[in-house]
Amino acid sequence: MITRLILVSSLILMVQAYLLMNLFPAIISFLLLIYLLYSSIEFNPKILASRKIPEKLYDGEKAKAILEIRNLSKKDCIVKVREKLPEGFKAENAEFLLKGLEEKKVEYWIIPSRGVYRIKGPEICVEDIRGLFCRRFSVDSVHEVEVLPSIERLREEARTNAQITIRSGKSLYGIPAEFEGLRKFQEGDDFRRIDWKATARLGELIVREFIREWEGDVYIALDTSREMRKGKPSKIDYAITIIYQILTALKEKRAGLILYDEFGVRKILKATEEKERIIREIKVPRVHGIQSLRFPKIRIEKSIFRRIRLGLSLSLISAIPSKSFVIFITDLSTNVGELITAIQKLRDAKALIISPNPILFSELKPEREEILKLYRKYVEREEMIRKMNRIVPTIDVGPRDLLSEMGALL
Amino acid sequence: MISSVSSVIIAVALGLKAPLLAPVVFLLRFIKREVAAFSFLIYCVLLGYEFSISELDELGTAAAALAISTVLLLEESMSRRKLELDQCIIAFVMPICLLEFDLIVPLLILAVLILIWKDRAKAGILAALFGIAAIYSIMNFKGTEEIVLLASLCIFLFLSFRIVARRKGIY
């Protein structure tokens, strides 16, 4: 830009000299070109650089990238670092002065987006001290990084309520449990569990305790299909927050994770007490695109003519251990038939579906024509959820539903 | 800084108005360097309207001082080097030229030499020497011929600059 301005100045001055028959602007024009030629001849940048990024990063959390750079020429230069990062990443544009033969370590931050990526080295633009010329250098380094969901961020998003515990009077899935005994009221206990007769008799708050009817592990089956990953925030972002909430609520219980998509089961993490490990296993990247609002038709009646690809259902059934409680998190936009087959064939296991509603997550602007279309789709979706509820308890959730829905679930 | 002080001195000594804008151009670099470069273009045009020489033989102290201080102004406006002691000393000494105007050219040449020394210039010096030699060689010609010759030299310099930039892969 500046070089062009100087060249334009030189041209204008030469024209001015010719028109006014004045030699002075011609001399200035000539000197400006000498200045440019001198600067271009003297600009010979040579650098040696390497960049380091932590192997494990956390979604949306600032991470430090360290650039080690050495100026091999004797002249000062300005270094501008431009990161070539995957979509969804953000990076600080570092800019600094590097003196002749100087070696420097520069730190700058990058904000990653969930997934597993191969990140190439940054592009380094070395400018002369006048900022007239620039030469680009590429740093030859490829880093494989895992960007995991950020626990801190989830905590903040979910604003975890300590009062939600699994020790409620009803077991999961709403079935009353067996009476075990009485104890003093503790902070966080459900008020509905207060035994008023015992309280009146003893003069202090007494609550009833129940034996949990169901003692199996909890498995979270997360749909990581393309539709779930679309949008900003995507349904999968929301699903991670929900999973974090469930895991927080399941304090004493063991939990496992099953990741599946359109093509089958992708990952199984056996039930563990390390809840954070489960969150860190969800490394699926976000996808750009508009969410589909097409919902599949559900047929409950069994028919001998009904054809369903059994690939996903079979792999799901084999992945879920018996006597476990499975929470499916899916938007029910793909593989619904196979999912129903899998749920119907579960042995000694109970299931529940938490379904992020694609309409509530849609990025469509609520314009006049769109509202009617969205409403029709919403009714269609409601009908589908109603049918699903006949097979398995299904909770339809939106991006703002967190604690209240979880309270209902637990 | 040196260019601004010298331009003000030239303006006072010769009764010109345009050189008084030099400090403004210099200060504009602190807002944005592109703005400074654009204001420099306007400054040069205004200078060309106000100050004129019809032949190179007339190239006296005033014209030489004004030409050198203009290039120095561009350098100081663009360079990101910090202000150093030697520059401050020259700028401090410069007002002496109000008493003895002929001293201004040696002082400005000294400032240019210090700049080239700081640059650790090597091959670039040849470009500067070529410029001086070219101007002296044109002095034998008269009027329009000088402008045409300078224009052809400018085209030559522009092409040389493009070749150097392309070969080095700079832009």
HADDOCK unambig.tbl for C-alpha pairs under 7 A between the chains (distance, minus, plus):
assign (segid A and resid 2 and name CA) (segid B and resid 34 and name CA) 6.03 0.50 0.50
assign (segid A and resid 2 and name CA) (segid B and resid 37 and name CA) 6.36 0.50 0.50
assign (segid A and resid 5 and name CA) (segid B and resid 37 and name CA) 6.63 0.50 0.50
assign (segid A and resid 5 and name CA) (segid B and resid 38 and name CA) 6.69 0.50 0.50
assign (segid A and resid 9 and name CA) (segid B and resid 41 and name CA) 5.26 0.50 0.50
assign (segid A and resid 13 and name CA) (segid B and resid 45 and name CA) 6.55 0.50 0.50
assign (segid A and resid 14 and name CA) (segid B and resid 151 and name CA) 6.74 0.50 0.50
assign (segid A and resid 18 and name CA) (segid B and resid 147 and name CA) 6.66 0.50 0.50
assign (segid A and resid 21 and name CA) (segid B and resid 54 and name CA) 6.77 0.50 0.50
assign (segid A and resid 22 and name CA) (segid B and resid 52 and name CA) 5.42 0.50 0.50
assign (segid A and resid 22 and name CA) (segid B and resid 53 and name CA) 5.65 0.50 0.50
assign (segid A and resid 22 and name CA) (segid B and resid 54 and name CA) 5.38 0.50 0.50
assign (segid A and resid 23 and name CA) (segid B and resid 52 and name CA) 6.79 0.50 0.50
assign (segid A and resid 23 and name CA) (segid B and resid 53 and name CA) 5.48 0.50 0.50
assign (segid A and resid 23 and name CA) (segid B and resid 54 and name CA) 5.56 0.50 0.50
assign (segid A and resid 23 and name CA) (segid B and resid 55 and name CA) 6.50 0.50 0.50
assign (segid A and resid 23 and name CA) (segid B and resid 147 and name CA) 6.34 0.50 0.50
assign (segid A and resid 24 and name CA) (segid B and resid 48 and name CA) 6.39 0.50 0.50
assign (segid A and resid 24 and name CA) (segid B and resid 52 and name CA) 5.74 0.50 0.50
assign (segid A and resid 24 and name CA) (segid B and resid 53 and name CA) 5.78 0.50 0.50
assign (segid A and resid 25 and name CA) (segid B and resid 48 and name CA) 5.17 0.50 0.50
assign (segid A and resid 26 and name CA) (segid B and resid 147 and name CA) 6.60 0.50 0.50
assign (segid A and resid 26 and name CA) (segid B and resid 150 and name CA) 6.68 0.50 0.50
assign (segid A and resid 28 and name CA) (segid B and resid 67 and name CA) 6.08 0.50 0.50
assign (segid A and resid 30 and name CA) (segid B and resid 150 and name CA) 6.92 0.50 0.50
assign (segid A and resid 30 and name CA) (segid B and resid 154 and name CA) 5.65 0.50 0.50
assign (segid A and resid 32 and name CA) (segid B and resid 71 and name CA) 6.76 0.50 0.50
assign (segid A and resid 33 and name CA) (segid B and resid 154 and name CA) 6.77 0.50 0.50
assign (segid A and resid 33 and name CA) (segid B and resid 157 and name CA) 6.25 0.50 0.50
assign (segid A and resid 33 and name CA) (segid B and resid 158 and name CA) 6.60 0.50 0.50
assign (segid A and resid 34 and name CA) (segid B and resid 127 and name CA) 6.29 0.50 0.50
assign (segid A and resid 34 and name CA) (segid B and resid 128 and name CA) 6.44 0.50 0.50
assign (segid A and resid 34 and name CA) (segid B and resid 131 and name CA) 6.49 0.50 0.50
assign (segid A and resid 34 and name CA) (segid B and resid 157 and name CA) 6.97 0.50 0.50
assign (segid A and resid 37 and name CA) (segid B and resid 127 and name CA) 6.74 0.50 0.50
assign (segid A and resid 37 and name CA) (segid B and resid 161 and name CA) 5.10 0.50 0.50
assign (segid A and resid 38 and name CA) (segid B and resid 124 and name CA) 4.53 0.50 0.50
assign (segid A and resid 38 and name CA) (segid B and resid 127 and name CA) 5.67 0.50 0.50
assign (segid A and resid 38 and name CA) (segid B and resid 128 and name CA) 6.91 0.50 0.50
assign (segid A and resid 40 and name CA) (segid B and resid 164 and name CA) 6.83 0.50 0.50
assign (segid A and resid 40 and name CA) (segid B and resid 165 and name CA) 6.41 0.50 0.50
assign (segid A and resid 41 and name CA) (segid B and resid 123 and name CA) 6.60 0.50 0.50
assign (segid A and resid 41 and name CA) (segid B and resid 124 and name CA) 5.43 0.50 0.50
assign (segid A and resid 41 and name CA) (segid B and resid 164 and name CA) 6.81 0.50 0.50
assign (segid A and resid 42 and name CA) (segid B and resid 121 and name CA) 6.28 0.50 0.50
assign (segid A and resid 42 and name CA) (segid B and resid 123 and name CA) 6.85 0.50 0.50
assign (segid A and resid 42 and name CA) (segid B and resid 124 and name CA) 5.54 0.50 0.50
assign (segid A and resid 75 and name CA) (segid B and resid 119 and name CA) 6.96 0.50 0.50
assign (segid A and resid 129 and name CA) (segid B and resid 79 and name CA) 5.76 0.50 0.50
assign (segid A and resid 129 and name CA) (segid B and resid 80 and name CA) 5.74 0.50 0.50
assign (segid A and resid 130 and name CA) (segid B and resid 78 and name CA) 4.99 0.50 0.50
assign (segid A and resid 130 and name CA) (segid B and resid 79 and name CA) 4.14 0.50 0.50
assign (segid A and resid 130 and name CA) (segid B and resid 80 and name CA) 6.07 0.50 0.50
assign (segid A and resid 131 and name CA) (segid B and resid 78 and name CA) 6.87 0.50 0.50
assign (segid A and resid 133 and name CA) (segid B and resid 170 and name CA) 6.01 0.50 0.50
assign (segid A and resid 133 and name CA) (segid B and resid 171 and name CA) 5.43 0.50 0.50
assign (segid A and resid 134 and name CA) (segid B and resid 170 and name CA) 5.43 0.50 0.50
assign (segid A and resid 134 and name CA) (segid B and resid 171 and name CA) 5.68 0.50 0.50
assign (segid A and resid 135 and name CA) (segid B and resid 169 and name CA) 6.55 0.50 0.50
assign (segid A and resid 135 and name CA) (segid B and resid 170 and name CA) 4.94 0.50 0.50
assign (segid A and resid 135 and name CA) (segid B and resid 171 and name CA) 6.98 0.50 0.50
